[in-house]
Structures are given as structure tokens and as C-alpha cells.
Amino acid sequence: MGAQGLGSRAIIGSFYAALEAITGVSWIGPVSMLFTSDQASEDYKWLGMSPAMREWIGGRNAKGLRENGLTIKNKTWEGTLVIPVDWIRRDKTGQIQVRINELASRASELDSKLLSNLINSGNGNTYGNCYDGQYFFDTDHSEGDSGTQTNALVASDYSELNVTTADNPTVAEMNAAILKVIQHLFTFKDDQGEPLNGAAKNFLVMTPVNLMGAAMGAVYAKIINASGGAYDNTMANAAAAQGFNVNCAVNPRLTSGADFYVFRTDAPAKPFIRQEEEPLQVDAIAEGSEHEFKNNEHLYGTKRICNVGYGYWQYACKATLS
């Protein structure tokens, strides 16, 4: 059906219907936590981990709070579509509806775009530092009794990251690399020196497009074919892996073809923060407006006030193949 006679209210309704039908990028929820905001910026205080149980000898050993944190400032985002009035009148093939659907699709991609920026820039401070004052992906995280810890792994840390071709590893090489990074996550300690990921079961492997085939095979193939012979894939057999669940996500916004990431996804806290002051909305300057009279066109604009920031680095690892 064409858009002849389609008014701004109907077009706005179509936008929200299209937006509701969009499932979105599946990895956003597992790696980020959403907080609502009612002001220009929000402060997030990390108070250290709650104390572990100890044998009660003498009085209680009360643990004070370790205060550090970060501030995330909200930003205003917009997208505006221009539709000539004559196009609306002439449209018999539904092209206006296609453009409205595209506007909704583009608006829905904001979270994945902002979070991808954080991931790509996690070894610097372009988008700020982590709550401990370090880069999010860094080699010298330390707080309290944790000791010095790294979540930016290279081949000098683990030989499994030294592959034949960095941007085109074999499935077997990728399988070994991913398992080693998951293993590394279990070594992280909190500010009291206690294991932080001891109960971890669910993980997400995120790769750029060029590592997609190797990563998918490494995570999901039942049998891994290696130069030394075939072997059962631990990650593809949850029961054999003590209930571990590993999934793979391909992110075309990642900029390095030799880096992949592993996130723990079953902890109450997450690696990243999404903050929203004003949800997505669409407005129109359309029929009967001065703009229509002067320019013979309608404007449909999206707006959202939100931002993202770094959360818990302990639930994320960057691995660089070489």
C-alpha cells in the first residue's frame, strides 16, 4: 500500500511499530547493565566487594567500604529524515514506509554503536578510564588485596594466542585461545584477595567479522580437527564442561582483526553501563507547519538522551592474537 494520504500521526505510529518489531543486537543485555537517569550526569560508586565469611573468633571483623567510582555524562543524540511533500503524494509502492522503518532501525543501533566504541577504545582513555583509574583493558589493575592483574592478554601471557596467522586462525587455534582466556577469567581476585569469578558459568566470545568462522567453529563444533588429530570440543558439550555455556557474537563494528573478547555474562554486575535520561522518541514538523509552507517538505526527527561507560573490568578480557 502506498503512502498517499498518510499523515504525520500515522507515520509516527509506523515508526514505533517498526521499532517494537526490532529485536536488537543480542549481546547488549548480557554485557551491560541499564540505569535510568534524571540529571545531566550520574556518579557510580564502587565500594569494594562484600566481606567473605570467616571463622568467628573474638568479635566481628567489620569491613569498611572502599570508595572509588566514575561519572557518566548524558549526551543528546538525534537523527532527522527529510521527506518532500510531493513524495508522500506520489508514493504508490510504500517507499516512505521503507524509509521510516530504516529510521527506526538506525535509532535502535545506538546502544551497540556506543558500546562498540567503548570496546574498541578500552586500552586507552578516549571514553574515560575504568572506575579504578586504569584503562578498561589494562595490564596493571590492582585494588586492595587483589594483587596486580591483567585483562589485556597477548602471546607472552599465553602461548595459545600465538597462532599461524593472527587475523585468520584455524578453528583448533581459536578453540585453544578462547579456552585459555576463559581460564584466565577464573584467576581474577577481588579487593579482599578472594576469587571473583569462581561461580562463573556463562561466557560470551565477541569477534570481528574476519574471525567469525574460526570462532563459530571453536565454540559450537562438536569435534575439533587439529593437526595432531580430532578431539571433542569442551565448549560444545555443556555437561562435560560442568554446565559451562559459551556463546559467540560477531560484531562488525570491531576495528582490529587480531583481537577478540571474552565476557562473563552471568554475574549481577556487568562489564559496561548503559545510562538513559530520556528514551527514544520521534517528533514531526509536518502538515500545516511553517516549515512545510516554506520548504514543501516534512521533517521526522528522533531524539534520545543517554550514554555509556565502563563497568566491571573483572568480567571482560581482551585477547590479541599474534
C-alpha positions as CSV (number, residue, x, y, z in Angstrom):
1,M,0.0,0.0,0.0
2,G,1.4,3.4,-0.9
3,A,1.6,6.4,1.4
4,Q,-0.9,8.6,-0.4
5,G,-2.9,10.4,2.3
6,L,-0.6,9.1,5.0
7,G,-0.4,11.8,7.7
8,S,2.3,12.5,10.3
9,R,0.4,10.7,13.1
10,A,0.2,7.6,11.0
11,I,3.9,7.8,10.1
12,I,4.9,8.3,13.7
13,G,2.7,5.3,14.6
14,S,4.5,3.3,11.9
15,F,7.9,4.3,13.4
16,Y,7.0,3.0,16.8
17,A,5.5,-0.2,15.4
18,A,8.7,-0.8,13.4
19,L,10.8,-0.1,16.5
20,E,8.8,-2.5,18.6
21,A,9.4,-5.2,16.0
22,I,13.2,-4.8,16.0
23,T,14.8,-7.4,18.3
24,G,18.0,-5.5,18.5
25,V,21.6,-6.8,19.0
26,S,21.5,-9.8,21.2
27,W,24.8,-9.2,23.0
28,I,23.9,-5.8,24.5
29,G,21.9,-7.1,27.5
30,P,24.4,-9.8,28.6
31,V,27.4,-7.4,28.7
32,S,25.8,-4.2,30.1
33,M,23.6,-3.0,32.9
34,L,21.0,-0.3,32.3
35,F,20.4,2.5,34.7
36,T,17.9,5.4,34.5
37,S,19.0,8.9,35.0
38,D,17.2,12.2,35.8
39,Q,20.0,14.7,35.5
40,A,22.9,15.8,33.4
41,S,25.3,13.2,34.8
42,E,25.4,10.3,37.3
43,D,28.0,9.2,39.7
44,Y,28.7,5.4,40.2
45,K,30.5,4.4,43.3
46,W,32.2,1.1,43.6
47,L,32.6,0.2,47.3
48,G,34.6,-2.9,47.1
49,M,33.3,-6.5,47.5
50,S,31.3,-7.5,50.5
51,P,33.3,-9.5,53.0
52,A,33.7,-13.2,52.7
53,M,32.6,-15.5,55.6
54,R,35.3,-16.1,58.3
55,E,35.5,-18.1,61.4
56,W,34.1,-16.1,64.3
57,I,36.9,-15.7,66.7
58,G,36.6,-12.8,69.2
59,G,34.4,-10.0,68.0
60,R,33.1,-9.4,64.5
61,N,35.7,-8.2,62.0
62,A,33.8,-5.3,60.4
63,K,35.0,-4.4,56.9
64,G,34.9,-0.8,55.9
65,L,33.9,0.4,52.4
66,R,36.5,1.1,49.7
67,E,35.2,4.1,47.7
68,N,36.1,4.6,44.1
69,G,33.9,5.2,41.0
70,L,33.2,7.2,37.9
71,T,30.9,9.8,36.4
72,I,28.9,9.3,33.2
73,K,27.6,12.4,31.5
74,N,24.4,12.1,29.4
75,K,24.6,13.2,25.7
76,T,21.8,14.1,23.4
77,W,21.5,12.1,20.1
78,E,19.3,12.8,17.1
79,G,18.5,11.5,13.6
80,T,16.4,13.6,11.2
81,L,14.7,12.4,8.0
82,V,13.5,14.8,5.3
83,I,10.5,13.8,3.2
84,P,9.3,16.1,0.4
85,V,5.6,16.6,0.4
86,D,5.3,15.6,-3.2
87,W,7.0,12.2,-2.5
88,I,4.2,11.4,0.0
89,R,1.6,12.3,-2.5
90,R,3.2,10.3,-5.3
91,D,4.3,7.2,-3.3
92,K,2.4,4.2,-4.5
93,T,4.9,1.5,-3.6
94,G,5.4,2.1,0.1
95,Q,8.9,3.7,-0.2
96,I,8.1,6.2,2.6
97,Q,7.3,3.3,4.9
98,V,10.7,1.8,4.0
99,R,12.4,5.0,5.0
100,I,10.5,5.2,8.2
101,N,11.5,1.6,9.0
102,E,15.1,2.5,8.3
103,L,14.9,5.4,10.6
104,A,13.7,3.1,13.4
105,S,16.4,0.6,12.6
106,R,19.1,3.2,12.7
107,A,17.8,4.6,16.0
108,S,17.8,1.1,17.6
109,E,21.5,0.7,16.7
110,L,22.7,3.4,19.0
111,D,23.5,1.2,22.0
112,S,25.5,-1.3,20.0
113,K,27.4,1.6,18.4
114,L,28.3,3.3,21.7
115,L,29.2,0.1,23.4
116,S,31.4,-1.0,20.5
117,N,33.2,2.4,20.8
118,L,34.0,1.5,24.4
119,I,35.3,-1.9,23.5
120,N,37.4,-0.7,20.6
121,S,38.9,2.1,22.8
122,G,39.2,0.1,26.0
123,N,43.0,0.1,26.0
124,G,43.0,4.0,26.2
125,N,41.0,6.8,27.8
126,T,39.2,8.2,24.8
127,Y,35.9,7.5,26.6
128,G,37.3,7.7,30.1
129,N,39.0,5.3,32.4
130,C,37.6,2.4,34.4
131,Y,36.4,3.0,38.0
132,D,39.9,2.2,39.3
133,G,41.6,4.9,37.3
134,Q,43.1,2.4,34.8
135,Y,42.3,1.8,31.2
136,F,39.4,-0.7,31.0
137,F,41.6,-3.3,29.2
138,D,44.9,-3.0,31.1
139,T,47.9,-5.0,32.4
140,D,48.1,-3.5,35.9
141,H,44.7,-3.4,37.6
142,S,45.0,-3.5,41.3
143,E,42.8,-2.7,44.4
144,G,43.1,-3.7,48.0
145,D,44.5,-7.2,48.3
146,S,43.9,-8.3,44.7
147,G,47.5,-8.0,43.5
148,T,48.3,-6.8,40.0
149,Q,46.0,-8.3,37.4
150,T,45.7,-8.1,33.6
151,N,42.7,-8.3,31.3
152,A,44.6,-7.4,28.2
153,L,46.2,-10.7,27.1
154,V,48.9,-11.2,24.5
155,A,51.0,-14.2,23.4
156,S,53.7,-13.5,26.0
157,D,51.0,-14.2,28.6
158,Y,49.7,-17.4,27.0
159,S,51.3,-19.3,24.1
160,E,47.8,-20.2,22.8
161,L,47.5,-16.7,21.5
162,N,50.4,-17.2,19.2
163,V,48.7,-18.6,16.1
164,T,49.8,-19.3,12.5
165,T,48.0,-16.2,11.0
166,A,46.8,-13.6,13.5
167,D,43.7,-12.5,11.5
168,N,42.9,-15.9,10.2
169,P,43.5,-18.6,12.8
170,T,42.3,-22.2,12.4
171,V,39.3,-23.5,14.3
172,A,41.6,-25.5,16.6
173,E,43.8,-22.5,17.3
174,M,40.8,-20.4,18.1
175,N,39.4,-23.1,20.3
176,A,42.6,-23.3,22.4
177,A,42.8,-19.5,22.6
178,I,39.2,-19.0,23.8
179,L,39.5,-21.7,26.4
180,K,42.7,-20.1,27.7
181,V,41.1,-16.7,28.0
182,I,38.1,-18.2,29.9
183,Q,40.6,-20.0,32.2
184,H,42.3,-16.6,32.8
185,L,39.0,-15.1,34.0
186,F,38.9,-17.6,36.9
187,T,42.3,-16.2,38.2
188,F,40.8,-12.7,39.0
189,K,40.6,-11.8,42.6
190,D,38.6,-9.1,44.4
191,D,39.9,-6.4,46.7
192,Q,40.0,-8.9,49.6
193,G,42.1,-11.4,47.7
194,E,39.1,-13.7,47.1
195,P,38.4,-15.4,43.8
196,L,35.9,-13.2,41.9
197,N,34.7,-15.5,39.1
198,G,34.6,-18.8,40.9
199,A,30.9,-19.3,40.2
200,A,31.1,-18.2,36.5
201,K,29.3,-20.5,34.1
202,N,28.2,-18.3,31.2
203,F,30.5,-16.5,28.8
204,L,30.3,-14.6,25.5
205,V,33.0,-14.6,22.9
206,M,32.9,-11.4,20.7
207,T,34.9,-11.3,17.5
208,P,35.3,-9.1,14.4
209,V,33.9,-10.3,11.1
210,N,37.2,-11.9,9.9
211,L,37.4,-14.2,13.0
212,M,33.7,-15.3,12.6
213,G,34.3,-18.7,11.0
214,A,37.1,-19.7,13.3
215,A,35.2,-18.5,16.4
216,M,31.9,-20.2,15.5
217,G,33.6,-23.5,14.8
218,A,35.7,-23.1,18.0
219,V,32.6,-22.6,20.2
220,Y,29.9,-24.7,18.5
221,A,31.5,-27.6,16.6
222,K,31.2,-30.9,18.4
223,I,34.5,-32.2,17.1
224,I,37.7,-30.1,16.5
225,N,40.0,-31.2,13.8
226,A,43.6,-30.3,14.6
227,S,46.9,-31.2,13.1
228,G,47.5,-33.7,15.8
229,G,44.1,-35.4,15.3
230,A,40.4,-34.7,16.1
231,Y,39.2,-34.1,19.7
232,D,35.9,-33.5,21.5
233,N,35.1,-29.8,21.9
234,T,34.7,-29.0,25.6
235,M,32.7,-25.8,24.9
236,A,30.2,-27.5,22.7
237,N,29.4,-30.2,25.3
238,A,27.9,-28.3,28.3
239,A,27.6,-31.4,30.5
240,A,31.3,-32.4,30.0
241,A,32.2,-28.8,30.8
242,Q,30.4,-28.8,34.2
243,G,27.5,-26.8,32.9
244,F,29.5,-24.0,31.2
245,N,27.7,-22.2,28.5
246,V,29.7,-20.3,25.9
247,N,28.2,-18.3,23.1
248,C,29.6,-16.3,20.2
249,A,28.7,-12.9,18.9
250,V,30.1,-11.3,15.7
251,N,30.4,-7.5,15.9
252,P,31.1,-5.8,12.6
253,R,32.0,-2.6,14.5
254,L,35.1,-4.0,15.9
255,T,38.2,-2.4,14.3
256,S,41.0,-4.8,15.0
257,G,41.1,-8.1,13.1
258,A,43.5,-9.7,15.5
259,D,41.6,-9.0,18.8
260,F,38.7,-11.0,20.3
261,Y,37.0,-10.5,23.6
262,V,35.5,-12.8,26.3
263,F,32.9,-11.5,28.7
264,R,31.4,-13.2,31.7
265,T,27.6,-12.8,31.4
266,D,26.0,-14.4,34.5
267,A,27.3,-12.0,37.2
268,P,24.9,-9.5,38.8
269,A,27.1,-6.6,37.6
270,K,28.3,-6.3,34.0
271,P,31.4,-5.0,32.1
272,F,29.6,-1.9,30.8
273,I,27.0,0.6,31.9
274,R,24.1,2.0,29.8
275,Q,22.6,5.1,31.2
276,E,19.3,6.7,29.9
277,E,17.8,10.0,30.8
278,E,15.2,10.2,28.0
279,P,14.1,7.2,26.0
280,L,13.9,7.3,22.2
281,Q,11.2,9.4,20.8
282,V,10.2,10.7,17.3
283,D,8.6,14.1,16.5
284,A,7.5,15.7,13.3
285,I,7.3,19.1,11.6
286,A,4.7,18.2,9.1
287,E,1.3,19.2,7.6
288,G,0.2,22.7,8.3
289,S,3.6,23.8,9.6
290,E,5.5,26.9,8.6
291,H,8.3,24.6,7.5
292,E,6.0,22.8,5.1
293,F,4.8,26.1,3.7
294,K,8.3,27.4,3.1
295,N,10.1,24.2,2.0
296,N,7.4,21.8,0.7
297,E,8.8,19.1,3.0
298,H,8.2,17.3,6.3
299,L,10.8,16.6,8.9
300,Y,10.8,13.5,11.1
301,G,13.3,13.5,13.9
302,T,14.4,11.0,16.5
303,K,15.9,12.0,19.8
304,R,17.4,10.2,22.8
305,I,19.4,11.4,25.8
306,C,21.8,8.7,27.1
307,N,25.3,7.5,27.3
308,V,27.5,4.5,28.2
309,G,30.5,3.9,30.4
310,Y,32.8,1.2,31.7
311,G,31.6,-1.1,34.5
312,Y,33.5,-4.1,35.9
313,W,36.7,-4.9,34.1
314,Q,36.9,-8.2,36.0
315,Y,34.2,-9.6,33.8
316,A,36.0,-8.9,30.5
317,C,39.2,-9.9,28.7
318,K,40.7,-8.7,25.5
319,A,43.0,-11.2,23.7
320,T,45.3,-10.2,20.9
321,L,46.4,-13.0,18.5
322,S,49.8,-12.8,17.0
